[in-house]
C-alpha cells in the first residue's frame, strides 16, 4: 500500500459529493468527476490535487414525486463565500445540464 500524507493546513481538502438518479456509464461518470474536480479547484482557488469529488447513484424524491434529480453537497475549510457559492452553483448546474441532457435540466 502506498504512503499518504495529509495536505497542508492551508490546502484543506474540499469535498464535493454529487448524488443523482440518472444512470451514468463508467465513461460519463469519469468525465463528470474530472470536470467537477476542475470546477471546484478553480472556483475555490485550491490546488486540484487537494480536491475530492464523488458521484453516486441515489434515490431522490423532489416535490413529493420521484424523477430525475441531482443533489450536490460541497464541504470545504476556507475558500467559500456567498460569491463563490453562487459561482459554483452556476458552474455545476451548467455542467450537469450539458452532461446529463436531455435527461435533466437544472436552474
C-alpha positions in Angstrom: 0.0 0.0 0.0 1.3 3.5 -0.9 2.0 6.2 1.6 -0.3 9.0 2.2 0.4 12.4 3.8 -2.2 14.9 5.0 -2.5 18.1 2.9 -1.0 21.2 4.4 -3.4 23.2 6.6 -3.9 26.0 4.1 -4.9 23.4 1.5 -7.7 21.6 3.4 -9.4 19.1 1.1 -12.7 20.3 -0.3 -15.2 17.5 -0.9 -18.0 17.7 -3.5 -20.5 14.8 -3.2 -22.9 14.5 -6.1 -25.8 12.1 -5.9 -28.1 11.6 -8.9 -31.0 9.5 -10.1 -29.6 9.5 -13.6 -27.8 6.2 -14.6 -24.3 7.1 -15.7 -21.9 4.9 -17.8 -18.4 4.5 -16.4 -17.0 6.8 -19.1 -19.7 9.5 -18.3 -19.0 9.2 -14.6 -15.2 9.6 -15.1 -15.8 12.7 -17.3 -18.2 14.2 -14.8 -15.7 13.6 -11.9 -12.9 15.2 -13.8 -15.0 18.3 -14.8 -16.4 18.7 -11.3 -12.9 18.5 -9.7 -11.6 21.2 -12.0 -14.6 23.4 -11.4 -14.2 23.1 -7.6 -10.4 23.8 -7.7 -10.6 26.8 -10.0 -13.6 28.4 -8.3 -12.5 27.9 -4.7 -8.9 28.7 -5.6 -7.3 25.5 -4.2 -5.0 23.1 -6.0 -6.8 20.3 -7.7 -4.5 17.8 -6.0 -6.4 18.5 -2.8 -9.9 18.3 -4.2 -12.1 15.2 -3.7 -15.2 14.5 -5.7 -17.7 11.6 -5.5 -20.5 10.8 -7.9 -23.0 8.2 -6.7 -26.4 6.9 -7.7 -29.3 7.9 -5.4 -33.0 7.5 -4.8 -34.3 11.1 -4.7 -37.8 12.4 -4.2 -38.5 16.0 -5.1 -41.8 17.8 -4.6 -43.2 14.6 -3.4 -42.5 12.9 -6.7 -39.8 10.5 -8.0 -37.9 11.5 -11.1 -34.6 12.7 -12.5 -32.8 14.7 -9.9 -29.3 15.5 -8.5 -28.1 16.7 -5.1 -24.6 18.3 -4.7 -23.0 18.8 -1.2 -19.8 20.8 -1.0 -17.7 21.0 2.1 -14.5 23.0 2.5 -12.5 24.7 5.2 -12.0 28.1 3.7 -12.4 29.3 0.1 -16.2 29.6 0.3 -18.2 32.8 0.4 -21.6 33.9 -1.0 -19.9 35.0 -4.2 -18.0 31.7 -4.6 -21.1 29.6 -3.7 -23.1 31.4 -6.4 -20.4 30.8 -9.0 -20.0 27.1 -8.0 -23.8 26.6 -8.2 -23.9 28.2 -11.7 -21.0 26.2 -13.0 -22.1 22.9 -11.6 -25.7 23.4 -12.9 -24.3 24.3 -16.3 -22.1 21.2 -16.4 -25.0 19.0 -15.3 -27.3 20.5 -17.9 -24.6 19.8 -20.6 -23.5 16.4 -19.3 -26.9 14.9 -18.4 -29.0 16.4 -21.1 -31.6 15.7 -22.4 -32.5 13.8 -19.2 -32.3 16.7 -16.7 -32.4 20.5 -16.6 -31.1 22.4 -13.6 -31.8 26.1 -12.9 
